[in-house]
Amino acid sequence: MTTHATEAAEGKVYDVAGQDWDQLVDTVLESDEERLVINMGPQHPSTHGVLRLVLTLDGETVTEARTVIGYLHTGIEKNMEFRTWTQGVTFVTRMDYLSPIFNETAYCLAVEKLLGITDRIPARAEVIRVMMMELTRISSHMVAIGTFGMELGATTPFLFGAREREMVLDVMEYITGLRMNMAYVRPGGVSVDLPAGALDKVGELLKVMPQRIKDMRKLLDANPVYLRRTKDVAYLDLTGCMALGITGPVVRAAGLPWDLRKSQPYCGYETYDFEVPTEQSCDVYGRYLVRVAEMEESLKIVEQCLERLSGPLKSGPVMIEDKKIGWPSQLALGPDGLGNSPNHIAHIMSSSMEALIHHFKLVTEGFRVPAGQVYASVESPRGELGAHVVSDGGTRPYRVHFRDPSFTNLQAVPAMCEGGMIADVISAVASIDPVMGGVDR
């Protein structure tokens, strides 16, 4: 067998026919080209999570970039096949852990579609869902921008981002009882109504947050070091985005105003007044600008939610009236924390045997979902988050599969990084903002 090298337009190509490893080594040794293959991650302060990048370098130029995923695999989709439809929410909320409400909503919209109850979800529950999603969008973008600053060596943006996110998490905790992974959105509505004082807390956040976003802008918008690290870096134009199925801020920074809240509205988004921010730069800086502008638009939407929740929808149910689907517990806040209200316990334990049986069956066995399959999607902070849900007519999902935007968007890493400098790999990955919990599931 022979090994020979031929000059090609992109460099030297080695033809290997088998059983000629020694000859190949000798041929490569004769070459004056130097290639270094390095691992970046998965334990690395700048890979935006447990992401492994295998980079081939020529000096400091990246000639090949490969992403290696799977370090955070949790088997969420498989586990859901062994739980009731409502219990599935507790799993999906842990996928993209920076935007739990979006995971829950995408899944619940799919289940509601299968049940045929999309039009019967209470209006108050829909508005609460929108408000919670937009607050989560702000907290997620704050983490994206803050960690991006940290990865480039600037600590102040991270401190600002963490501080602002904390405000949102305080509101989440006040409303749902948990800061993250709330399992708050349920098939048929939301698990519990807004507690007293919740709207005031959100109102306080709305007073403070606009200035906080401006502070972040002051820090980064015209920062010369930041501009050098982000402008004309990790270029990916609209053609590239479309070929790779990229969604979210990355495609909007390439000039396409594609946002599912406008193009395929859900949860009544068509009734809210907001803009879809876009940029034409196709680079890291453009993606940053889109995220900041999106936070400002989210504040507008939250304000409109508050007007509705304190006006025409001041009271009303937050779970579907259908007793065969709606979660039966009536939660209340007592001295020992959140739990079933004394009135509900008195009703099922001493007044109505039927109510007790009904409660028991729904909680232990769950409701049945007609056989079929659906796809429902929402616009998460990272792009199109879709749930493909299949039912065989039983009390558990037959199959649930998610189209997670982080997973799809990571395909862009080679296109963004190859031909650039190794330092710009950090900027490229951070501008995609992948969350590995969503990628690996």
C-alpha positions in Angstrom: 0.0 0.0 0.0 1.2 3.5 -0.7 0.7 6.8 0.9 1.0 9.9 -1.2 0.3 13.6 -0.5 -1.3 15.8 -3.1 -1.5 19.6 -3.0 -5.1 20.8 -3.0 -6.7 24.3 -2.9 -7.3 24.0 0.8 -3.9 22.5 1.7 -2.3 19.0 1.6 -4.6 16.0 1.3 -3.3 12.6 2.5 -4.7 9.4 0.8 -4.6 6.4 3.1 -5.4 3.0 1.7 -4.8 0.8 4.8 -1.9 -1.0 6.5 0.4 2.0 5.7 0.3 3.9 9.0 4.1 4.1 9.2 4.4 5.6 5.8 1.6 8.1 6.6 3.5 9.1 9.8 6.7 9.6 7.8 4.9 11.6 5.2 3.3 13.9 7.8 6.7 14.3 9.6 8.2 15.6 6.4 5.5 18.3 6.1 6.4 21.7 7.4 2.7 22.3 8.4 2.1 22.3 12.1 -1.4 21.3 13.5 -2.3 21.3 17.1 -5.5 19.5 18.3 -6.7 20.7 21.7 -9.7 20.1 23.9 -11.5 23.1 25.2 -13.9 21.9 28.0 -16.0 20.3 29.2 -14.5 21.6 32.5 -13.5 25.0 31.3 -14.5 28.5 32.7 -15.4 29.8 29.3 -17.3 27.1 27.4 -20.7 28.3 28.7 -21.5 25.0 30.4 -20.3 21.4 30.1 -19.6 21.7 26.4 -16.5 20.1 24.9 -14.9 21.7 21.8 -12.2 19.8 19.9 -10.2 22.5 18.1 -7.6 22.0 15.4 -5.2 25.0 15.4 -2.7 26.4 13.0 -0.9 28.8 15.2 -3.8 30.7 16.8 -6.2 30.2 13.9 -8.9 27.6 14.3 -8.9 25.4 11.2 -11.5 22.9 12.5 -14.0 23.1 15.4 -16.1 20.1 16.6 -18.6 20.2 19.4 -18.9 17.2 21.7 -22.1 17.0 23.8 -23.7 14.6 26.2 -21.9 15.5 29.4 -25.2 16.6 31.1 -27.5 13.8 29.8 -30.4 13.2 32.2 -32.8 11.0 30.3 -35.7 13.4 30.9 -37.6 12.5 27.7 -37.4 8.7 28.5 -38.4 9.2 32.2 -41.6 11.0 31.1 -42.9 7.8 29.5 -43.2 6.4 33.0 -45.0 9.3 34.7 -48.5 10.8 34.3 -49.1 13.7 32.0 -49.1 16.2 34.9 -45.9 14.8 36.5 -44.1 15.3 33.1 -44.0 19.0 33.9 -41.7 18.4 36.8 -39.2 16.8 34.4 -39.3 19.3 31.5 -38.8 22.3 33.8 -35.3 21.0 34.5 -34.2 20.8 30.8 -33.2 24.4 29.9 -32.8 25.4 33.5 -32.4 29.1 32.8 -35.9 29.3 31.2 -38.0 26.6 33.1 -41.3 28.3 32.4 -40.8 28.0 28.6 -40.1 24.3 28.9 -43.3 23.8 30.9 -45.4 26.0 28.6 -44.3 24.2 25.4 -45.1 20.8 26.9 -48.5 21.9 28.3 -49.5 23.6 25.0 -48.9 20.3 23.3 -50.8 18.3 25.9 -53.7 20.8 25.7 -53.7 20.4 21.9 -54.0 16.7 22.2 -56.8 17.1 24.7 -58.6 19.6 22.4 -58.9 22.2 25.3 -56.6 25.0 23.9 -59.6 27.4 23.7 -60.9 26.5 27.1 -57.8 27.6 29.1 -58.9 30.4 31.5 -57.9 33.9 30.3 -56.3 34.8 33.6 -54.1 31.7 33.4 -53.0 32.7 29.9 -52.0 36.2 31.0 -50.1 34.8 34.0 -48.2 32.4 31.7 -47.2 35.3 29.4 -46.1 37.4 32.4 -44.0 34.6 33.9 -42.4 33.8 30.5 -41.4 37.4 29.8 -39.9 37.8 33.3 -38.0 34.5 32.7 -36.8 35.9 29.3 -35.3 38.9 31.2 -33.6 36.7 33.8 -32.2 34.4 31.1 -30.8 37.2 28.9 -29.2 38.7 32.0 -27.4 35.5 32.6 -26.4 35.3 28.9 -24.9 38.8 28.9 -23.4 38.5 32.3 -21.6 35.2 31.7 -20.5 36.5 28.3 -18.8 39.4 30.0 -17.2 37.0 32.6 -15.9 34.7 29.8 -14.2 37.7 28.1 -12.6 38.7 31.4 -15.0 41.4 32.6 -16.5 40.7 36.0 -18.8 43.8 36.4 -21.4 42.7 33.8 -21.7 39.4 35.5 -22.3 41.0 38.9 -24.9 43.3 37.3 -26.6 40.3 35.5 -26.7 38.2 38.7 -28.2 41.1 40.7 -30.9 41.7 38.1 -31.7 38.0 37.8 -32.0 37.8 41.6 -34.8 40.3 41.4 -36.7 38.2 38.9 -36.1 35.0 40.9 -37.5 36.7 44.1 -40.7 37.4 42.2 -40.8 33.8 40.9 -40.3 32.5 44.5 -43.1 34.8 45.8 -45.6 33.6 43.2 -44.7 29.9 42.8 -42.8 29.0 46.0 -39.6 28.2 44.0 -36.9 30.1 42.4 -36.2 27.7 39.6 -37.8 24.5 38.2 -41.2 25.6 39.4 -43.5 23.1 37.6 -45.9 26.1 37.8 -47.5 25.7 34.4 -49.8 22.7 34.3 -52.0 21.1 31.6 -55.2 23.2 31.8 -53.7 26.4 33.4 -51.3 27.1 36.2 -50.9 25.3 39.6 -51.9 28.2 41.9 -53.3 31.7 41.5 -51.2 34.8 42.2 -50.8 35.4 45.9 -51.8 38.7 47.5 -49.2 41.4 46.8 -47.8 39.6 43.7 -48.8 42.4 41.3 -47.2 45.0 43.6 -43.9 43.0 43.6 -43.9 42.8 39.8 -44.8 46.5 39.7 -41.7 47.3 41.9 -39.5 45.3 39.5 -40.9 47.3 36.5 -39.9 50.5 38.2 -36.3 49.4 38.8 -35.5 47.2 35.8 -35.5 49.8 33.0 -32.6 51.7 34.7 -30.8 48.5 35.4 -30.9 47.5 31.7 -29.6 51.0 30.9 -26.7 50.5 33.3 -25.8 47.3 31.5 -25.9 49.2 28.2 -23.7 52.0 29.6 -21.2 49.3 30.6 -21.0 47.5 27.3 -22.6 49.3 24.3 -19.6 51.5 23.5 -16.9 49.8 25.5 -13.9 49.8 23.2 -12.5 46.5 24.6 -16.0 44.8 24.3 -16.4 46.2 20.7 -13.0 44.8 19.7 -14.0 41.3 21.0 -17.5 41.3 19.5 -17.7 43.4 16.3 -17.2 41.4 13.1 -16.5 38.3 15.2 -18.3 34.9 14.6 -20.0 36.1 11.5 -23.0 34.1 10.3 -25.3 35.6 7.7 -29.0 34.8 7.1 -28.2 32.2 4.5 -26.1 30.3 6.9 -28.7 30.6 9.7 -31.4 29.3 7.4 -29.3 26.3 6.2 -28.5 25.3 9.8 -32.0 25.8 11.2 -30.8 28.6 13.6 -33.5 30.5 15.5 -33.7 33.1 18.3 -31.4 36.1 18.7 -28.8 34.7 16.3 -31.1 34.7 13.3 -32.6 38.1 14.4 -29.1 39.6 14.5 -28.8 38.5 10.8 -31.8 40.7 10.0 -34.8 38.3 10.0 -37.6 39.3 12.4 -38.6 35.7 13.0 -40.3 35.4 16.4 -43.0 32.8 17.1 -44.8 35.2 19.3 -45.6 37.2 16.1 -45.4 34.6 13.4 -47.3 31.7 15.1 -48.9 33.4 18.2 -49.8 31.3 21.3 -51.1 32.2 24.8 -52.8 35.3 23.2 -49.5 37.0 22.2 -51.2 38.5 19.2 -53.1 40.8 21.6 -49.9 42.4 23.1 -48.1 45.4 21.7 -44.4 44.8 21.3 -41.7 44.9 18.6 -39.3 42.2 17.4 -35.7 43.7 17.6 -33.4 42.9 14.7 -29.8 43.9 13.7 -28.0 43.6 10.4 -24.5 42.9 11.6 -24.6 39.1 11.7 -22.0 39.1 14.4 -21.5 38.7 18.2 -22.2 42.4 18.9 -25.5 42.3 17.0 -26.6 39.3 19.0 -25.9 41.2 22.2 -27.9 44.2 21.0 -30.8 42.0 20.1 -30.9 40.4 23.6 -30.8 43.8 25.4 -33.6 45.2 23.2 -35.6 42.0 23.8 -35.4 42.6 27.6 -36.8 46.1 27.0 -39.7 44.7 24.9 -40.4 42.1 27.6 -40.8 44.8 30.2 -43.5 46.3 27.9 -45.3 43.0 27.7 -45.1 42.5 31.5 -46.6 46.0 32.0 -49.6 45.1 29.7 -50.0 41.8 31.7 -50.2 43.8 34.9 -52.9 46.1 33.4 -55.0 43.1 32.5 -54.5 41.2 35.8 -55.4 44.3 37.9 -58.3 45.3 35.5 -60.6 43.0 33.5 -59.0 39.8 34.8 -58.7 40.8 38.4 -60.2 37.5 39.5 -61.2 34.3 37.9 -60.1 30.7 37.6 -56.5 29.8 36.8 -57.2 26.1 36.0 -59.6 24.6 33.5 -63.1 24.1 34.9 -63.2 20.5 33.6 -62.9 18.4 36.7 -61.7 15.4 34.7 -58.5 17.3 33.7 -57.9 20.2 36.1 -55.6 19.5 39.0 -57.9 18.9 42.0 -56.0 20.4 44.8 -56.9 23.9 46.1 -53.6 25.3 47.4 -53.4 27.9 50.1 -50.6 29.4 52.1 -50.6 28.4 55.8 -48.3 28.8 58.7 -46.4 25.7 57.6 -46.1 26.8 54.0 -48.0 26.1 50.8 -50.4 23.1 50.9 -54.0 22.0 50.4 -56.4 24.5 51.8 -58.3 23.5 55.0 -61.6 24.0 53.1 -60.6 21.6 50.4 -59.4 19.0 52.9 -62.7 19.3 54.8 -64.7 18.9 51.6 -63.0 15.7 50.4 -62.5 14.1 53.8 -65.9 14.8 55.3 -68.4 16.1 52.8 -68.1 14.3 49.5 -67.0 10.7 48.9 -67.1 11.4 45.1 -64.7 14.3 45.5 -62.3 12.2 47.4 -62.4 9.3 44.9 -62.0 11.8 42.1 -59.1 13.6 43.8 -57.4 10.2 44.4 -57.8 8.9 40.9 -56.6 12.2 39.2 -53.5 12.5 41.4 -52.4 8.8 41.4 -53.5 7.7 37.9 -53.9 11.0 36.1 -56.2 11.8 33.2 -56.3 10.0 29.8 -55.2 11.8 26.7 -56.7 10.8 23.3 -54.4 9.0 21.0 -52.5 11.1 18.5 -49.4 13.3 18.1 -48.9 17.0 18.1 -46.1 19.6 17.9 -46.3 22.8 19.9 -43.7 25.5 20.0 -42.8 28.7 21.9 -40.2 31.4 21.5 -37.8 30.7 24.3 -34.9 33.1 25.0 -32.7 31.0 22.7 -35.1 30.4 19.8 -37.8 27.9 18.9 -38.5 25.5 21.7 -40.9 22.8 20.4 -42.5 19.7 22.0 -43.5 16.7 19.9 -45.8 14.7 22.1 -47.3 11.3 21.2 -50.2 9.7 23.1 -51.5 6.1 22.8 -54.6 7.0 24.7 -53.3 6.2 28.1 -52.5 8.2 31.3 -48.8 8.5 30.4 -47.1 10.0 27.3 -46.1 7.3 24.7 -43.2 9.6 23.6 -42.1 13.2 24.2 -39.3 14.7 22.2 -38.2 18.3 22.4 -36.7 20.5 19.7 -34.4 22.5 21.9 -32.9 25.6 20.3 -29.6 25.3 22.1 -29.1 21.9 20.4 -29.9 23.1 16.9 -28.0 26.4 17.3 -24.8 24.6 18.4 -24.5 23.4 14.8 -23.3 26.9 14.0 -20.1 26.6 16.0 -17.9 25.4 13.1 -19.4 27.9 10.7 -18.7 30.7 13.2 -15.3 29.7 14.4 -13.3 28.1 11.6 -10.9 30.5 10.1 -11.0 32.8 13.2 -8.8 33.1 16.2 -8.9 30.8 19.2 -9.9 33.7 21.5 -12.9 34.3 19.3 -14.3 30.8 19.9 -15.2 32.0 23.4 -17.2 34.9 22.0 -18.9 32.7 19.3 -20.1 30.1 21.8 -21.3 32.7 24.3 -23.2 34.6 21.6 -25.2 31.4 20.8 -25.9 31.1 24.6 -26.4 27.4 24.7 -27.7 25.8 27.9 -26.4 22.3 28.1 -29.3 21.0 30.2 -31.5 21.7 27.1 -29.0 20.3 24.7 -28.5 16.9 26.4 -31.8 16.4 28.1 
